[in-house]
Amino acid sequence: MLRPQDTATRERKSLDGLWAFRLDAESTGRDARWFAGPLTDSVEVPVPASYNDIYADAAVRDHVGDAWYQTTVRVPRGWAGERIVLRFDAATHAASVWLGETHVVSHEGGYTPFEADVTELVTAGEEYLVTAAVNNELTFETIPPGYIEDQGHRRHQKYFHDFFNYAGLHRTVWLYSTPKSYVSDITVVTDVDGSTGVVRYAVEASGEGGADVEVTLRDAEGAVVATGTGADGELRVDGANLWGPGHGYLYELEARLVSGGETVDSYLQTVGIRTVEVRGTQFLINGEPFYFTGFGKHEDSPVRGKGHDDAYLVHDFALLDWIGANSFRTSHYPYAEEVYDYADRQGIVVIDEVAAVGQNMGLAGGVFGTQGFTTFSPETFNDKSQEAHKQAIRELIARDKNHPSVVLWSIANEPESDTEEAERYFEPLFALTRELDPSRPVGFVNVMLAPHGKCRVSQFGDVLMLNRYYGWYVNTGDLEGAEKAWREELEAWAGDGKPIIITEYGADTVAGLHATVAVPWTEEYQVEYLDMNHRVFDSVPAVVGEHVWNFADFQTSLGIFRVDGNKKGAFTRDRKPKAAAHLLRGRWQNLA
């Protein structure tokens, strides 16, 4: 699905701002047709943002069910005769949308876009109500999963992911126009042949048809370096300037639909020419070994929650640069598209992860106190869950396939992976991912409950991604014992002959808490803990990356297991460095 953009043939209009907002705890709004007129008894809410922390109201923060959003939009009068589309970049976790009294689209999955062609419902120059019922309920058949607990006095959402279940319109809402005959999709795959860059493209056209496809590739200065005709083809660029870590060089592919010598539609697609390959225990970008340094991150900030914020985007990347990080993982869901665009331009490498987190009842029992469930069963994770998982993978790849920064697909975080049922569940998901995109490696993130020799899913991955907390959740406070146990397990994984990325390691740390002897929760312990892990990584050549958990402290569900959230950040939630940040800066700058 192509993002809205302004070109010679297209226009877009952001609907961001203050919308009318009303909770629907009793689930009466749909039957009462709240969409049929102005939303009564409403307050104002910012879009994009999570609604949970906006108001000083526990009922809002802990709401379960529909939350109604409404705004008024005037269709630009210059759009007469055009195709007109209403698009939501994300609605967490599901949404139904009406234009006036007409239902136009529903979508499940809180981190990928959806849209509706509303051409036949609008007139250029006229004004319309846009209403969205955004639902935050999770079940065993959603990605991510959860279940509703009826506590009598309230319905409580239980979930198995260790970050707060923020909800709402987290990303931009658009109204945009295209010609009636339009470019509907572009796929770009790049290669390198000596000093020549190879750009293979496929352009899909929809609508009235009858137009030819012409493509032009320009360099960063705007000079034409290659042209082509036809819906698919190959462009060759002599002396290509390659995209790479720390070097976000981008070409621009213009795809045009042409009829009678006139351009009917035009779409611009950035292109980073680069290769990605797994060879033995090496992860190669442009044929050179690459070592991942960076973090697991979250879309999480005070007040705004998971709402996208360009100020935090630029600041977070500035901190990545300051600390010497070259990469991050989109734990545990696809991020806003603006993040990937910025990573492309900055030369930051991305592990792109689908929102499949919490599919492990053994882990949920220990962390969230939800014992008693079997992970894979007709009543829990079942065939419908797998279909939702497949759709999440399809939408992730359809959205992010052209980003050069994305070098690896992660199709799950810490699922149960040591059972025959897990093997049957995940094998088709790996096959689907490779079918959709043969150009990138695929993996999943393994948890400590499935150590080497017991995991039945790692066989399907091109890389091994391990989350390990020796010295924190096990061997707590005993870094000598942790180092020995960690090295033994890591050396066993290295025997599989695949590259290993440590996708999580970390220790909760209260900023400003100090001690003369390094004990858990102090800044001194976090530093010594990281040092211990780095000694282990450096002793195992198959390790090709280290992502600290986490970039910054973040909010989690309420409970005695966390105090005001997860404190494993190298930075505080408001992005102040802990002592660990300075340690990492010295190490990663030296590695670079």
C-alpha positions in Angstrom: 0.0 0.0 0.0 1.6 3.2 -1.2 1.8 6.2 1.2 -0.1 9.4 0.3 2.2 12.0 -1.3 2.0 15.3 -3.2 3.2 15.0 -6.8 2.2 16.7 -10.0 -0.8 14.4 -10.2 -1.7 13.8 -6.5 -2.6 15.8 -3.4 -3.0 14.9 0.3 -4.6 16.6 3.3 -3.8 15.7 6.8 -6.7 15.4 9.2 -4.5 15.6 12.3 -5.5 17.9 15.1 -8.2 17.9 17.8 -11.1 15.5 17.2 -14.3 14.9 19.2 -13.8 11.9 21.5 -16.1 9.7 23.5 -15.7 6.4 25.3 -18.2 3.6 24.8 -17.7 1.3 27.8 -21.2 -0.1 27.4 -20.8 -0.8 23.7 -24.0 1.1 22.7 -22.5 3.5 20.1 -22.9 1.3 17.1 -26.5 0.4 17.7 -27.3 4.0 18.6 -25.6 5.2 15.4 -23.2 7.6 17.0 -21.7 8.0 13.5 -25.0 9.5 12.1 -24.5 13.0 13.5 -22.2 15.1 15.6 -20.8 13.1 18.5 -22.6 14.2 21.7 -21.2 14.3 25.2 -17.7 14.4 23.7 -14.4 16.0 24.7 -11.5 16.9 22.4 -8.6 14.6 21.9 -5.4 15.1 19.9 -4.6 13.0 16.8 -2.1 11.4 16.6 -1.8 10.2 20.3 -2.8 7.5 22.6 -5.9 8.6 24.6 -4.9 6.8 27.8 -2.7 9.4 29.5 -4.3 12.5 28.0 -6.8 13.0 30.8 -6.4 12.7 34.5 -9.0 10.0 34.6 -8.5 6.3 35.4 -11.6 5.4 33.5 -9.9 6.6 30.3 -6.5 5.1 31.1 -8.0 1.7 31.8 -10.9 1.7 29.3 -11.8 -1.5 27.5 -13.9 -1.4 24.3 -14.7 1.2 21.6 -13.4 4.7 21.7 -15.2 7.0 19.3 -13.4 9.7 17.3 -15.0 12.2 15.0 -13.9 15.2 12.9 -15.2 17.3 10.0 -13.4 17.4 6.7 -14.0 19.6 3.6 -13.0 17.9 0.4 -10.8 20.4 -1.6 -12.8 21.9 -4.5 -9.9 21.3 -6.8 -10.3 17.5 -6.4 -13.4 17.3 -8.7 -13.1 14.4 -11.0 -10.3 12.7 -9.0 -10.3 9.5 -7.0 -10.6 10.4 -3.3 -9.3 8.1 -0.5 -9.6 8.2 3.3 -6.6 6.6 5.0 -5.6 5.8 8.5 -1.9 5.2 9.1 -2.9 3.1 12.2 -5.7 2.5 14.7 -4.9 0.4 17.7 -6.0 -2.4 17.7 -9.1 -2.4 15.4 -11.4 0.2 13.8 -14.6 0.7 12.0 -14.9 3.9 10.0 -17.9 5.9 8.7 -18.1 8.7 6.2 -21.3 10.4 7.1 -23.8 7.6 7.7 -22.0 5.2 5.4 -19.6 2.5 6.8 -16.6 2.6 4.5 -13.9 0.3 6.1 -13.0 -1.9 9.0 -9.6 -3.2 9.9 -7.9 -5.4 12.5 -4.3 -4.9 13.5 -3.1 -1.8 15.3 0.1 -1.0 13.6 -0.5 -1.0 9.8 -2.5 1.3 7.6 -5.9 0.9 6.0 -7.9 3.0 3.6 -11.2 3.4 1.8 -12.0 4.7 -1.6 -14.7 7.3 -0.9 -15.0 8.8 -4.4 -18.6 8.0 -4.9 -19.6 9.3 -1.5 -18.2 12.8 -1.7 -18.4 16.0 -3.8 -15.5 18.3 -4.1 -15.9 21.4 -2.0 -18.4 19.8 0.4 -18.0 19.0 4.1 -18.3 15.6 5.7 -18.2 13.9 9.1 -15.5 11.2 9.5 -16.2 8.9 12.5 -14.0 6.0 13.7 -14.8 3.5 16.5 -11.4 2.4 17.7 -11.4 -0.8 19.7 -8.5 -1.9 22.0 -9.8 -5.4 22.9 -7.5 -8.4 22.5 -8.3 -12.1 22.2 -6.3 -15.2 21.7 -7.1 -14.8 18.0 -5.6 -11.3 17.7 -2.0 -10.1 17.1 -0.9 -9.3 19.8 -3.1 -11.6 22.0 -5.0 -11.2 25.3 -8.3 -11.9 26.9 -11.1 -10.0 28.7 -11.6 -10.7 32.4 -15.0 -9.8 33.7 -14.4 -8.6 37.3 -18.0 -7.8 38.0 -17.5 -4.1 38.5 -15.5 -3.7 35.3 -14.2 -5.5 32.3 -10.4 -5.8 32.5 -8.1 -6.4 29.5 -5.4 -9.0 30.3 -2.5 -9.1 27.9 0.8 -10.9 27.7 3.1 -8.2 26.3 5.3 -6.3 28.8 4.5 -2.8 27.6 1.3 -0.7 28.2 -1.6 -1.5 26.0 -1.9 2.1 24.6 -4.8 2.6 22.2 -6.2 5.2 19.8 -5.3 6.9 16.6 -1.5 6.8 16.9 -0.6 8.0 13.5 -1.8 10.5 10.9 -5.2 10.3 9.2 -5.3 11.4 5.6 -7.7 12.4 2.8 -5.9 12.2 -0.5 -6.5 12.3 -4.2 -5.2 10.4 -7.2 -6.2 10.4 -10.9 -8.9 7.8 -11.8 -6.1 5.8 -13.4 -3.3 5.5 -10.8 -0.2 3.7 -9.7 -1.4 1.4 -6.9 1.8 -0.3 -5.9 5.6 -0.4 -6.6 8.1 -3.1 -5.6 11.8 -2.4 -5.8 14.6 -5.0 -5.3 18.2 -4.0 -5.6 21.4 -5.8 -6.3 25.1 -5.0 -7.1 27.0 -6.2 -10.1 30.6 -5.1 -9.6 30.4 -1.3 -9.5 27.0 -1.3 -11.2 23.8 -1.0 -9.2 20.8 -3.0 -10.3 17.3 -1.9 -9.6 14.5 -4.3 -10.4 11.1 -2.7 -10.3 7.5 -3.8 -10.7 4.7 -1.2 -11.0 1.0 -2.0 -10.5 -1.6 0.2 -12.1 -5.3 0.3 -11.2 -8.4 2.2 -12.2 -9.5 3.0 -15.7 -6.4 1.5 -17.3 -5.1 2.0 -20.8 -1.9 3.8 -19.8 1.7 2.8 -20.4 4.3 2.7 -17.6 7.5 4.7 -17.8 10.1 4.9 -15.0 12.9 7.3 -14.4 15.7 6.9 -11.8 17.4 10.0 -10.5 20.3 10.4 -8.2 20.4 12.5 -5.0 21.2 15.6 -7.1 18.3 15.0 -9.4 20.3 13.8 -12.4 18.7 11.1 -14.5 20.8 7.9 -14.2 18.4 5.3 -15.8 15.1 5.0 -17.6 12.8 2.2 -18.4 9.4 1.3 -19.9 6.9 -1.4 -19.1 5.3 -2.5 -15.8 8.4 -4.3 -14.7 12.0 -4.2 -15.7 15.6 -3.7 -14.6 17.6 -0.5 -14.4 21.4 -0.5 -14.2 23.4 2.3 -12.6 27.1 2.5 -13.5 29.3 3.5 -10.5 26.3 3.3 -8.2 26.4 5.1 -4.8 25.4 2.4 -2.4 23.1 2.7 0.6 24.8 1.4 3.7 25.1 1.7 7.4 25.9 5.4 8.2 25.5 6.3 4.5 21.8 6.8 3.7 22.3 7.5 0.0 18.9 7.4 -1.8 18.0 7.5 -5.4 14.4 8.4 -6.5 12.4 6.3 -8.8 9.5 8.1 -10.6 6.8 5.8 -11.9 4.5 7.4 -14.4 1.4 6.3 -16.2 1.4 7.8 -19.6 -1.4 8.0 -22.2 -1.2 9.9 -25.5 2.1 11.4 -24.5 0.5 12.9 -21.3 1.3 11.9 -17.7 -1.8 10.5 -16.2 -0.3 9.7 -12.7 3.1 10.0 -11.1 4.5 8.4 -7.9 7.9 8.9 -6.4 9.7 6.0 -4.6 13.0 6.4 -2.8 15.5 3.6 -3.6 18.6 2.6 -1.7 20.8 0.3 -3.7 22.3 -2.3 -1.4 22.5 -6.1 -0.9 21.8 -8.2 2.2 23.0 -11.7 2.6 23.6 -14.3 5.3 26.7 -16.4 4.6 27.7 -18.9 7.3 27.9 -17.0 10.5 28.2 -13.6 8.9 25.5 -11.0 8.2 26.6 -9.1 5.1 25.5 -5.7 3.8 26.9 -4.9 0.4 29.2 -7.9 0.8 30.8 -6.6 4.0 30.3 -8.1 7.4 28.0 -6.1 9.5 27.8 -6.0 13.3 24.6 -4.7 14.8 24.9 -2.2 17.7 21.9 -0.5 19.2 18.7 -1.3 20.9 15.3 -2.7 21.1 13.0 0.4 21.2 9.4 1.3 21.8 7.1 3.9 20.5 6.6 5.3 24.0 6.7 8.8 25.5 5.1 10.7 28.3 1.5 11.9 27.7 1.5 11.0 24.0 2.0 7.2 24.7 2.4 5.5 21.3 1.4 8.5 19.3 3.9 9.4 16.6 5.9 12.5 17.3 8.4 14.0 14.9 10.3 15.8 17.7 10.9 12.5 19.5 11.8 10.9 16.2 14.6 13.3 15.4 15.8 13.5 19.0 15.9 9.7 19.4 17.9 9.4 16.2 20.3 12.1 17.5 20.8 10.0 20.6 21.5 6.9 18.5 24.1 8.9 16.6 25.6 10.3 19.9 25.9 6.8 21.4 27.3 5.2 18.3 24.4 2.9 17.5 23.9 1.7 13.9 20.6 -0.2 14.2 17.5 -1.0 16.2 14.6 -3.5 16.3 11.0 -2.3 16.0 10.1 -4.2 19.2 7.4 -5.4 19.2 5.3 -4.1 16.3 5.8 -2.1 13.1 6.6 1.6 13.8 5.2 4.6 12.1 6.3 4.9 8.4 8.0 8.2 9.1 10.5 6.3 11.3 11.6 4.0 8.4 11.8 7.0 6.0 14.1 8.7 8.5 16.2 5.6 9.0 16.6 5.3 5.2 17.9 8.9 5.1 20.1 8.5 8.1 21.7 5.1 7.2 20.3 3.3 10.3 19.7 -0.4 10.0 16.3 -1.8 11.1 15.1 -5.2 12.2 11.4 -5.0 11.3 9.1 -6.9 13.7 5.5 -8.0 13.3 3.2 -7.4 16.4 3.3 -11.1 17.4 4.3 -10.8 21.1 2.9 -12.7 24.0 2.4 -16.1 22.3 4.0 -17.9 25.3 1.8 -19.0 28.2 4.8 -20.4 30.1 6.4 -16.9 30.0 3.0 -15.2 30.8 2.6 -17.4 33.8 5.8 -16.3 35.3 5.7 -12.6 34.4 2.0 -11.7 34.4 0.5 -14.3 36.7 -1.8 -15.7 34.1 -1.1 -19.4 34.7 -3.4 -22.2 33.5 -3.4 -21.6 29.8 -1.9 -23.9 27.1 -0.2 -21.9 24.4 -1.4 -23.7 21.3 -4.9 -25.2 21.5 -8.3 -24.8 20.0 -9.2 -22.5 22.8 -6.0 -20.4 22.8 -3.7 -19.9 19.8 -5.4 -21.7 17.0 -5.9 -21.7 13.2 -7.6 -18.3 13.4 -4.7 -16.9 15.4 -2.4 -18.2 12.7 -4.5 -16.6 9.9 -4.3 -13.2 11.8 -0.6 -13.7 12.1 -0.3 -14.4 8.4 -2.2 -11.2 7.6 0.0 -9.2 9.9 3.0 -10.5 8.0 1.4 -9.7 4.7 0.6 -6.1 5.7 4.1 -5.6 7.2 5.9 -6.6 4.1 3.5 -4.8 1.8 4.1 -1.6 3.7 7.9 -1.8 4.3 9.3 -3.9 1.5 11.0 -0.9 -0.3 12.9 0.5 2.7 16.7 -0.2 2.3 17.1 0.3 6.1 15.0 -2.9 6.7 17.4 -5.8 6.4 15.7 -8.5 8.4 12.1 -9.6 9.1 11.3 -10.7 12.7 8.0 -12.6 12.7 7.6 -13.1 16.4 9.1 -12.1 19.8 9.6 -14.7 22.5 6.9 -17.2 21.4 6.7 -20.7 22.8 9.2 -22.5 20.5 10.1 -25.8 22.2 7.0 -27.8 21.3 5.7 -29.8 18.4 2.7 -27.5 18.2 5.0 -24.4 17.9 6.9 -26.0 15.1 3.6 -26.7 13.2 2.4 -23.2 13.8 5.5 -21.3 12.7 6.8 -23.3 9.8 4.1 -22.0 7.4 4.7 -18.4 8.6 8.4 -18.6 7.7 7.4 -20.0 4.3 4.9 -17.2 3.7 7.5 -14.5 4.6 10.0 -15.9 2.2 7.4 -16.2 -0.5 6.4 -12.6 0.0 10.0 -11.3 0.1 12.8 -13.6 -1.0 15.3 -10.8 -0.8 15.7 -10.5 3.0 16.6 -12.9 5.7 13.9 -14.0 8.2 14.0 -14.8 11.8 12.2 -14.8 15.2 13.3 -13.9 18.7 14.0 -16.9 21.0 13.4 -16.7 24.7 15.3 -18.4 27.5 12.5 -21.0 28.1 13.6 -22.6 24.8 17.4 -22.9 25.1 19.8 -24.5 22.6 18.8 -28.1 21.9 15.2 -27.6 22.9 14.0 -24.9 20.5 12.1 -26.4 17.5 11.5 -23.1 15.6 15.1 -21.8 15.2 15.7 -24.3 12.5 13.5 -22.2 10.2 15.4 -18.9 10.7 18.2 -17.5 8.6 19.6 -15.9 11.8 19.4 -16.6 15.4 18.0 -13.8 17.6 18.3 -14.4 21.3 16.9 -12.6 24.3 18.9 -13.4 27.4 19.0 -12.0 30.9 21.8 -13.8 32.6 22.6 -11.7 35.7 19.1 -10.3 35.9 16.2 -12.7 35.7 18.6 -15.6 36.4 21.8 -15.5 38.4 20.4 -12.2 39.8 23.3 -10.3 41.3 25.8 -13.1 40.5 27.6 -11.8 37.4 30.4 -14.4 37.7 27.9 -17.3 37.6 25.9 -15.5 34.9 29.0 -15.1 32.7 29.9 -18.8 32.9 26.3 -19.9 32.1 25.8 -17.4 29.3 29.0 -18.3 27.6 28.2 -22.0 27.7 24.8 -21.5 26.1 26.0 -19.0 23.5 28.8 -21.3 22.4 26.2 -24.1 21.9 24.1 -21.8 19.7 27.3 -20.9 17.7 27.6 -24.6 16.8 24.5 -24.2 14.6 26.5 -22.3 12.0 24.2 -19.2 11.8 24.8 -15.6 12.7 23.6 -14.7 16.2 22.1 -11.3 17.1 21.6 -10.7 20.9 18.3 -8.9 20.5 17.8 -8.3 24.2 20.0 -8.1 27.3 19.5 -5.6 30.1 19.0 -4.9 33.8 16.3 -2.7 35.4 18.0 0.5 36.7 16.6 3.4 38.7 18.3 6.5 37.4 20.3 8.1 40.2 20.4 5.1 42.4 24.0 4.4 43.4 25.9 2.1 45.7 29.6 1.5 46.6 29.0 -2.2 45.7 27.2 -2.9 42.5 23.8 -4.3 43.4 20.8 -4.8 41.2 18.8 -1.7 40.3 21.8 0.6 40.7 23.5 2.4 37.8 26.7 0.7 38.9 25.2 -2.8 38.5 23.8 -1.9 35.0 27.3 -0.9 33.9 28.9 -4.1 35.3 26.1 -6.2 33.9 26.6 -4.8 30.4 30.4 -5.2 30.7 29.9 -8.9 31.5 27.7 -9.5 28.5 30.1 -7.8 26.2 32.9 -10.1 27.3 30.7 -13.0 26.5 29.8 -11.6 23.0 33.4 -10.8 22.2 34.4 -14.4 22.9 32.0 -16.0 20.4 32.7 -15.1 16.7 29.2 -16.1 15.6 27.8 -13.1 17.4 27.1 -10.4 14.9 25.1 -7.9 16.9 24.1 -6.6 20.3 20.8 -4.8 21.0 20.4 -3.6 24.6 17.0 -3.8 26.1 16.0 -1.0 26.1 16.7 2.3 24.4 14.6 4.2 27.0 12.5 3.4 30.0 8.9 2.7 29.0 5.4 2.3 30.5 4.0 -1.2 31.2 0.8 -2.6 32.6 0.1 -2.0 36.3 1.4 -4.5 38.9 4.0 -5.3 41.5 6.3 -6.7 38.9 7.0 -3.2 37.5 7.3 0.1 39.3 6.2 2.9 37.0 7.2 0.8 34.0 10.2 -1.0 32.7 13.5 0.6 33.8 16.0 -1.2 31.6 16.6 1.9 29.4 20.0 3.2 28.8 18.1 6.5 28.8 15.2 7.5 31.1 11.7 7.8 29.6 12.4 11.5 29.0 15.7 10.6 27.3 18.3 11.5 30.0 21.3 9.2 29.9 22.1 6.8 32.6 25.7 5.8 33.3 25.2 2.8 31.0 24.7 5.1 28.1 28.2 6.5 28.5 29.6 2.9 28.7 27.8 1.9 25.5 29.0 5.1 23.8 32.6 4.2 24.5 32.2 0.6 23.3 30.2 1.3 20.2 32.3 4.2 19.0 35.3 1.9 19.3 33.6 -0.9 17.4 32.7 1.5 14.7 
